[in-house]
Structures are given as structure tokens and as C-alpha cells.
Amino acid sequence: MDSDAYRNCCSLVKIPRPSYEQFWSSHFVDYIDKDLSYSKFFKKYLLPNHPCMFSRRFTEDWKCRKQWVSEEGKPNFQKLLQEFDETPVPVANCNAKEYNANPKQVMPFKEFIHYWKEYIKNGHSSPKGCLYLKDWHMARDYPEHNVYSTPVFFSSDWLNEYWDTLEVDDYRFVYMGPKGSWTPFHADVFRSYSWSANICGRKKWLLYPPGQEEFLRDTHGNLPYDVTSAELRDRSLFPRSEEACQPLEIIQEAGEIIFVPSGWHHQVYNLEDTISINHNWLNGCNVDIMWQFLQSELSSVQKEIDEWRNTMDSWHQHCQVIMKACSGINYAEFASFLNILAEHRMSVLNACSSGNSSDYPRHLSETLTTLGPYHAAFDLKRVAHIIECLLCNEDFKRLDHSTLTLQPETMLQQIRDTIQSTRGQHLLYQE
């Protein structure tokens, strides 16, 4: 991040996001085929939360574009089997519905490839249904492979930074599916951003700007499983569906990378036999959207068990437990998440002050150096803003704060002190 980008956004408490009206009747997004600075991407797409597509030139050096793909541009099954063979992988059945998703099973990689080859031979059909390998943590399972690199535009990734620090999980995935496989209507985990690169094959994306999904709810308040279903035209089931704009329809070719912004609901189809790599990620630009989502999730849990509110002394704690089980995170872990992110960035600024980078978290040194001190300062201001929101939140106040690794008030003061001392002594952040 350069100094101009920092000055333009560092004072923002609530990030202003322009209307999404321009996307209501459009089937076009910006196509990036030339060199683009990180600061321009930050200002033009991350802050306003707008989608875009990167051309294949941004993936042409990836090993997987060469090793996993045949000369005909199809999946190279032989090479893939050599690499992954007996590896257990998660596989969904696109022909079955379980709640609003596809049920999954775990099978050996070679069994899925055998199925896929037979599926192609049979004219892209099978009595087993249409199976789709998805949400496979390939990079975590095979860290030594290094078959792709995260583009700098998506490198400010708090979500994976946090889970990498804990060494328990990540949100980096590989998808492999035959022609006709698809993903039902959804928005991404914690309302994060996502980026998705086609290694081979083609996808069709249907995207709805934030807020449009409210028109697509049925009479029970549930979102549709398939937004192309004829039942959406039934006013007795989906009374407001006609008020929704038409989806933004995007065809993604081999090698291209799509940036899907925060809170954009979408449905995705593989138009050919396709392999893709996808990361969910978030940062200072959309952490406020994550916080809004978490508040909404807790509110939903509280409504579901409201009848026991006056009969349980630990009702609020139980709501947090249920929220963690349903959403993957609760308020206490969110506070821990902010704490770890802040500690890393204070290390960056203190290292800039002392000229000693040995205090950087080892697995983050390259990324944090590339993004630079202005980005670290912006991130800290965003974390400080969200901590201030937490401290004003009645449900957060009810938590047992003795279980937190660091009291939010203490972290907030440390952030303020770090920003003030580095600004004053080293003139990094003159405004």
C-alpha cells in the first residue's frame, strides 16, 4: 500500500460503499489484463466491494497450469494420480440435496478420478450422480508442492493468517469437477471475500449484489437452493422474487481469476471438466462486514432458543456455544482473532522503527514486508475500530472476559500507543 492510499482511507471509521445499482442491469465486470498496482486494486475493488476478473496472464507461471493440464487443455489424470493417488478427498453429490447444500463423502483420490473418467466416457452421466471434489485442503496436505502462488492483490489475508498461526485449519481449497457439476446458491464463510482461479475448464457464475438476496427469500425466510429453479416464479412461495435484479452472469475461462466480493451471494456451474483453486479471505476492508454477520448469526441463535432465556442462568453462554457450532466462530474467538492480527502488525511497525525484522512472525515475513508499514497501520486502525464496537456490544459485555487471552481494552491501548509512537518518531504516517 502506498502513502496516498493510506491517507485516503486511514481516517475512515465506517468504510463507505457506493451503491451496487450499476450491477443491477449489467453483465459485465472489469477485466484486468495489464499490470495493476496493489493500491489501485485496493481503492477500486476492495474498498467499494466490487467484483472483477483477472486474465490468464496472472496464472501463466503456476506449476499446476502446466503439470495438471494436458496439451488439449483437459485435466491430466495421469499426472494427478501420480501426485495424489490414495489421498482422502471430500466429494459432494450435485444430484442430492441435504438442507441447502450437497451431501459429502470422503473417498480416495484415485477412486474419484476413476469415477470422473467413467463419467466422461458415458457422456457425462453416471448412476452415482454428478460427483464434485470440493473444499479439499490440498495446500495444507501437500505444503511442499508449491503449485501456485497467491497473487499480491489477495495477500492481505487475515483469515488464513489466523488459522496458520494456530496451525489447525485454513480456507484454501482445490475443486475438481466434471462438466455439469455445480455449487448451490450461497454467500461465503463469515461473509469473506473469495478469489477463484480456473486451472483448466470454464465456469459460469451467477452473482447477486449484497441486499438482493433478501428479495429471494421464501415465505419462511429461507434462501433458495437453486436460483434458476422455476419455483422462484411462484409468488405464493417466493413473494418478492420479482423485485430482485437479474444476476450478474460471468463466464470464467481457463487461467482466469475471479474476485468475488464480500457478501455477494452466488451460484456456480462447471461448463467443462474443470479444476480450480479458491481461497476465502478477509482483511481490514471487510472485517466490519464479518462483524455484522456475526451479530446477525448470534441474533438468529437467540431467537431460536428465546423460550429458555429465563430458565437458564447460562443462557447467553449457551448462545455462544451454539453459535460456534453453527458458524465456526463465536465472540470470544473473534476477539482472539483480532488480538493475533493486531500483534502481528504491531510487530511490523515496531520492526520498522528499530530496523530489526527478526520479530516478524516467520510464516508472514514476506507478505508483511511486501504490503509494507502503511498497510500495517491501516490494518491496526481497522482492528481498533472493531474492538471499540465489541466493547460497546451488550452481548460481548456478558462474556466471561477472564477466558480471553488479552483484555480488549489493553489491546486497544497497545494499538493506539504503537500507531502514535511510530507516527511521531519515524514520520511513516504523516497525514
Legacy VTK file of the C-alpha trace (Angstrom):
# vtk DataFile Version 3.0
C-alpha trace
ASCII
DATASET POLYDATA
POINTS 431 float
0.000 0.000 0.000
1.351 3.438 -0.899
1.080 6.617 1.161
-1.737 8.093 -0.965
-3.922 5.017 -0.494
-3.220 5.116 3.232
-4.090 8.800 3.563
-7.306 8.296 1.584
-8.649 5.534 3.782
-6.915 5.512 7.184
-9.312 8.023 8.723
-12.400 6.076 7.688
-14.334 4.735 10.647
-17.166 3.279 8.622
-15.998 2.363 5.130
-18.374 3.966 2.607
-19.501 1.531 -0.069
-21.103 3.036 -3.148
-24.436 1.714 -4.369
-24.360 -1.580 -6.243
-27.001 -0.236 -8.627
-24.566 -0.258 -11.541
-24.574 -4.077 -11.358
-28.368 -4.487 -11.320
-28.694 -4.498 -15.087
-25.144 -5.286 -16.172
-23.477 -8.488 -17.323
-20.001 -7.012 -17.297
-17.230 -6.640 -14.741
-13.832 -5.018 -15.150
-11.342 -7.280 -16.916
-7.765 -6.795 -15.778
-5.160 -7.754 -18.352
-2.456 -5.188 -17.625
-0.183 -4.519 -14.704
-2.190 -3.150 -11.794
-0.723 -1.774 -8.589
-1.923 -3.186 -5.295
-3.005 0.291 -4.186
-5.242 0.700 -7.251
-6.829 -2.713 -6.666
-7.323 -1.770 -3.018
-9.081 1.513 -3.861
-11.073 0.348 -6.894
-12.240 -3.120 -5.817
-11.523 -3.998 -2.167
-12.881 -0.846 -0.525
-16.024 -0.471 -2.689
-16.545 -4.284 -2.608
-16.820 -4.651 -6.395
-16.041 -7.815 -8.429
-13.509 -8.083 -11.235
-11.761 -10.675 -13.392
-8.013 -11.135 -13.896
-6.742 -12.510 -17.194
-4.815 -15.751 -17.570
-1.503 -13.894 -17.607
-1.710 -13.732 -13.808
-1.578 -17.559 -13.541
0.609 -18.463 -16.519
3.662 -19.176 -14.326
1.858 -21.513 -11.917
3.173 -25.085 -11.932
-0.350 -26.528 -11.770
-1.272 -24.773 -15.035
1.409 -26.889 -16.689
1.502 -30.077 -14.631
-2.200 -30.676 -14.002
-3.370 -29.863 -17.529
-2.936 -31.892 -20.739
-1.872 -30.419 -24.080
-5.570 -30.404 -25.021
-6.392 -28.210 -22.034
-8.098 -31.032 -20.118
-7.327 -32.389 -16.644
-4.163 -34.501 -16.765
-5.483 -37.519 -14.890
-2.227 -39.472 -15.131
-0.166 -36.714 -13.546
-2.777 -36.050 -10.872
-2.870 -39.739 -9.928
0.910 -39.817 -9.636
0.770 -36.950 -7.155
-2.282 -37.757 -5.045
-3.245 -41.441 -5.568
-4.593 -42.677 -2.189
-5.139 -39.216 -0.646
-8.585 -38.992 1.017
-10.612 -36.153 -0.510
-14.091 -34.663 0.155
-16.585 -35.328 -2.639
-20.099 -33.863 -2.957
-23.014 -35.306 -4.910
-24.500 -32.489 -7.003
-27.648 -34.532 -7.669
-28.573 -34.782 -3.995
-29.820 -32.092 -1.639
-29.142 -32.016 2.094
-30.688 -28.918 3.633
-29.418 -26.224 1.223
-26.200 -27.976 0.193
-24.917 -31.194 -1.368
-24.070 -34.144 0.918
-20.387 -35.102 1.023
-18.388 -38.252 1.445
-14.659 -38.883 1.729
-13.037 -41.205 -0.804
-9.521 -41.947 -2.097
-8.442 -39.527 -4.790
-7.842 -42.360 -7.268
-11.436 -43.560 -6.788
-12.762 -40.118 -7.684
-10.546 -39.947 -10.791
-11.745 -43.411 -11.846
-15.333 -42.187 -11.460
-14.558 -38.996 -13.413
-13.027 -40.879 -16.368
-16.029 -43.222 -16.489
-18.378 -40.232 -16.249
-16.753 -38.676 -19.331
-16.890 -41.992 -21.245
-20.608 -42.274 -20.505
-21.386 -38.874 -21.999
-21.069 -37.022 -18.688
-23.534 -39.171 -16.807
-23.372 -41.834 -14.123
-25.741 -43.850 -11.928
-23.700 -42.493 -9.000
-24.843 -38.967 -9.844
-22.668 -35.961 -10.591
-19.797 -36.020 -8.112
-17.709 -32.945 -7.341
-14.415 -32.904 -5.399
-14.636 -29.673 -3.436
-13.252 -27.895 -0.377
-10.091 -30.030 -0.454
-7.277 -28.552 1.670
-4.612 -29.564 -0.857
-2.124 -26.834 0.117
-2.355 -27.878 3.765
-1.992 -31.579 2.911
0.899 -31.004 0.498
2.700 -27.796 1.559
5.823 -28.819 -0.330
4.080 -28.889 -3.714
4.015 -25.099 -4.272
1.964 -25.492 -7.457
0.581 -21.942 -7.291
1.234 -18.648 -5.537
-1.298 -16.223 -4.093
-1.401 -13.030 -6.204
-0.344 -9.957 -4.239
-3.834 -8.460 -4.651
-5.219 -11.160 -2.325
-2.273 -11.388 0.064
-3.732 -9.292 2.897
-5.488 -12.396 4.164
-6.401 -12.241 7.840
-8.490 -15.406 7.764
-5.702 -17.760 6.702
-3.110 -15.794 8.674
-5.065 -16.501 11.847
-5.581 -20.201 11.158
-1.962 -20.628 10.036
-0.848 -19.128 13.345
-2.956 -21.670 15.249
-1.824 -24.428 12.850
-5.238 -26.118 12.892
-7.087 -25.170 9.713
-7.157 -22.999 6.607
-9.535 -21.675 3.953
-7.533 -22.607 0.851
-9.244 -25.130 -1.372
-8.973 -27.144 -4.580
-12.072 -28.008 -6.606
-12.197 -30.670 -9.331
-15.416 -31.486 -11.120
-16.850 -32.801 -14.366
-18.964 -30.832 -16.781
-22.327 -30.241 -15.131
-21.087 -30.123 -11.526
-22.205 -27.048 -9.619
-22.394 -25.256 -6.281
-25.807 -24.136 -4.921
-26.708 -20.554 -4.017
-24.704 -19.217 -1.064
-22.512 -16.441 0.311
-19.006 -17.267 1.504
-17.970 -18.196 5.042
-18.099 -15.281 7.534
-19.081 -13.126 4.505
-15.445 -13.225 3.426
-14.030 -12.343 0.041
-13.038 -15.158 -2.265
-10.803 -15.495 -5.261
-11.085 -18.451 -7.614
-8.664 -19.405 -10.397
-9.524 -21.855 -13.153
-6.560 -24.150 -13.723
-8.428 -25.670 -16.651
-12.030 -25.662 -17.848
-14.725 -22.993 -17.750
-17.226 -21.812 -15.129
-20.421 -19.796 -15.184
-21.011 -17.529 -12.199
-24.359 -16.016 -11.180
-23.711 -13.204 -8.684
-26.162 -11.042 -6.760
-25.010 -7.761 -5.145
-25.461 -7.540 -1.352
-29.071 -6.929 -0.347
-30.620 -8.546 -3.419
-30.740 -11.922 -1.670
-33.450 -10.533 0.637
-35.883 -10.498 -2.307
-35.151 -14.189 -2.933
-36.268 -15.497 0.450
-39.286 -17.778 0.662
-42.253 -17.265 2.984
-40.249 -18.867 5.831
-37.303 -16.540 5.321
-35.078 -19.185 3.721
-32.855 -18.561 0.704
-33.310 -20.747 -2.390
-31.170 -23.782 -3.081
-31.154 -23.072 -6.833
-31.795 -19.518 -8.059
-32.561 -20.805 -11.564
-35.425 -23.009 -10.325
-38.869 -22.370 -11.801
-40.369 -22.363 -8.309
-38.898 -18.905 -7.707
-41.612 -17.570 -10.020
-44.273 -18.942 -7.670
-45.381 -15.839 -5.743
-47.009 -17.998 -3.061
-43.578 -19.466 -2.227
-41.250 -16.553 -3.054
-43.424 -13.445 -2.772
-40.717 -10.858 -3.592
-38.572 -12.705 -6.128
-39.665 -10.433 -8.971
-38.161 -7.447 -7.129
-34.643 -8.924 -7.332
-32.335 -7.751 -10.084
-31.092 -10.211 -12.667
-27.870 -11.892 -11.550
-24.538 -10.744 -12.854
-23.660 -13.612 -15.216
-19.946 -14.147 -15.807
-18.142 -16.798 -17.848
-14.704 -17.591 -16.461
-12.204 -19.118 -18.875
-9.172 -21.318 -18.170
-6.406 -19.445 -16.348
-8.605 -16.534 -15.287
-9.121 -15.441 -11.668
-12.396 -14.005 -10.427
-12.570 -11.773 -7.363
-15.877 -12.311 -5.529
-16.529 -9.504 -3.026
-17.845 -9.788 0.494
-21.494 -10.768 0.908
-22.187 -11.326 -2.802
-24.414 -14.415 -2.983
-23.589 -16.648 -5.924
-24.208 -19.921 -7.718
-21.529 -21.574 -9.868
-21.523 -24.117 -12.717
-18.705 -26.047 -14.356
-19.336 -25.775 -18.103
-16.482 -28.194 -18.849
-14.332 -30.616 -16.887
-12.752 -28.100 -14.547
-10.068 -27.742 -11.895
-9.957 -24.578 -9.803
-8.204 -23.139 -6.759
-10.160 -20.996 -4.315
-9.269 -19.003 -1.202
-11.681 -17.422 1.240
-10.094 -14.382 2.850
-10.822 -11.143 4.623
-8.938 -8.110 5.859
-9.359 -4.569 7.139
-11.598 -3.636 4.216
-14.355 -6.098 5.064
-13.816 -7.067 8.709
-16.760 -4.783 9.534
-18.957 -6.951 7.278
-17.758 -10.030 9.158
-18.654 -8.336 12.461
-22.139 -7.501 11.150
-22.537 -11.134 10.059
-21.520 -12.443 13.481
-24.045 -10.191 15.184
-26.728 -11.463 12.822
-25.754 -15.089 13.499
-25.952 -14.607 17.256
-29.306 -12.870 16.920
-30.634 -15.872 14.969
-29.448 -18.269 17.670
-31.008 -16.125 20.395
-34.357 -16.122 18.595
-34.266 -19.911 18.205
-33.830 -20.584 21.944
-35.505 -17.483 23.326
-38.139 -19.548 25.170
-35.402 -20.788 27.574
-33.936 -17.357 28.244
-35.497 -17.010 31.704
-34.968 -20.622 32.759
-31.183 -20.836 32.251
-28.600 -18.858 34.205
-26.052 -19.524 31.446
-28.385 -18.793 28.524
-26.052 -16.219 26.954
-23.076 -18.579 27.222
-25.129 -21.347 25.604
-25.953 -18.998 22.728
-22.224 -18.516 22.155
-21.630 -22.290 22.193
-24.397 -22.880 19.655
-23.145 -20.004 17.507
-19.652 -21.552 17.432
-21.117 -24.919 16.428
-23.232 -23.403 13.631
-20.947 -20.668 12.321
-17.453 -21.875 13.204
-16.662 -18.901 15.428
-18.125 -17.000 18.371
-17.442 -13.633 20.000
-14.576 -14.872 22.186
-12.738 -16.408 19.240
-13.390 -13.304 17.166
-11.678 -11.279 19.905
-8.751 -13.729 19.796
-8.666 -13.381 16.010
-8.380 -9.585 16.285
-5.753 -9.911 19.000
-3.441 -12.101 16.904
-3.841 -9.910 13.812
-3.016 -6.807 15.838
0.049 -8.387 17.441
1.477 -9.254 14.032
1.014 -5.708 12.743
2.428 -4.078 15.831
5.481 -6.281 15.286
5.744 -4.903 11.739
5.624 -1.281 12.862
8.000 -1.833 15.751
10.403 -3.589 13.376
10.208 -0.596 11.025
11.064 1.622 13.982
14.033 -0.444 15.118
15.173 -1.668 11.723
15.056 -5.235 13.073
12.681 -7.635 11.304
13.591 -10.636 13.467
10.403 -10.136 15.486
8.184 -10.777 12.455
6.163 -13.976 12.588
8.287 -16.234 10.372
5.462 -17.501 8.143
4.336 -13.902 7.479
7.615 -12.071 6.944
7.450 -11.970 3.132
3.779 -10.966 2.964
4.013 -8.276 5.635
7.165 -6.847 4.079
5.518 -6.720 0.642
2.400 -4.980 1.939
4.503 -2.543 3.939
4.074 -0.341 7.039
1.238 1.765 5.617
-0.873 -1.368 5.270
0.026 -2.489 8.786
-1.079 0.912 10.116
-4.360 0.778 8.182
-4.994 -2.738 9.488
-4.390 -1.659 13.074
-6.836 1.222 12.752
-9.467 -1.166 11.415
-8.837 -3.640 14.254
-9.077 -0.790 16.770
-12.425 0.282 15.314
-13.868 -3.232 15.579
-12.562 -3.646 19.148
-14.328 -0.392 20.025
-17.517 -1.879 18.542
-17.053 -5.047 20.603
-16.636 -3.068 23.810
-19.952 -1.304 23.149
-21.799 -4.536 22.347
-24.077 -5.797 25.138
-23.640 -9.470 24.233
-19.858 -9.133 24.259
-20.019 -7.439 27.654
-21.789 -10.536 29.025
-18.872 -12.840 28.136
-16.547 -14.134 30.820
-13.616 -11.877 29.939
-11.270 -13.844 32.186
-11.170 -16.509 29.458
-9.795 -14.055 26.881
-6.072 -14.219 26.150
-5.820 -10.426 26.368
-8.364 -7.918 27.571
-9.739 -5.877 24.638
-9.182 -2.599 26.491
-5.498 -3.477 26.877
-5.115 -4.418 23.223
-6.860 -1.227 22.138
-4.444 0.878 24.170
-1.445 -1.034 22.812
-2.622 -0.387 19.245
-3.068 3.329 19.914
0.353 3.561 21.544
2.046 1.740 18.658
0.464 3.909 15.985
1.231 7.095 17.891
4.860 6.222 18.637
5.715 5.118 15.110
3.970 8.089 13.577
5.687 10.556 15.833
9.196 9.124 15.739
9.537 7.883 12.199
7.163 10.021 10.124
5.715 6.930 8.438
2.142 8.123 8.589
2.058 11.857 8.107
-1.472 12.817 7.158
LINES 1 432
431 0 1 2 3 4 5 6 7 8 9 10 11 12 13 14 15 16 17 18 19 20 21 22 23 24 25 26 27 28 29 30 31 32 33 34 35 36 37 38 39 40 41 42 43 44 45 46 47 48 49 50 51 52 53 54 55 56 57 58 59 60 61 62 63 64 65 66 67 68 69 70 71 72 73 74 75 76 77 78 79 80 81 82 83 84 85 86 87 88 89 90 91 92 93 94 95 96 97 98 99 100 101 102 103 104 105 106 107 108 109 110 111 112 113 114 115 116 117 118 119 120 121 122 123 124 125 126 127 128 129 130 131 132 133 134 135 136 137 138 139 140 141 142 143 144 145 146 147 148 149 150 151 152 153 154 155 156 157 158 159 160 161 162 163 164 165 166 167 168 169 170 171 172 173 174 175 176 177 178 179 180 181 182 183 184 185 186 187 188 189 190 191 192 193 194 195 196 197 198 199 200 201 202 203 204 205 206 207 208 209 210 211 212 213 214 215 216 217 218 219 220 221 222 223 224 225 226 227 228 229 230 231 232 233 234 235 236 237 238 239 240 241 242 243 244 245 246 247 248 249 250 251 252 253 254 255 256 257 258 259 260 261 262 263 264 265 266 267 268 269 270 271 272 273 274 275 276 277 278 279 280 281 282 283 284 285 286 287 288 289 290 291 292 293 294 295 296 297 298 299 300 301 302 303 304 305 306 307 308 309 310 311 312 313 314 315 316 317 318 319 320 321 322 323 324 325 326 327 328 329 330 331 332 333 334 335 336 337 338 339 340 341 342 343 344 345 346 347 348 349 350 351 352 353 354 355 356 357 358 359 360 361 362 363 364 365 366 367 368 369 370 371 372 373 374 375 376 377 378 379 380 381 382 383 384 385 386 387 388 389 390 391 392 393 394 395 396 397 398 399 400 401 402 403 404 405 406 407 408 409 410 411 412 413 414 415 416 417 418 419 420 421 422 423 424 425 426 427 428 429 430
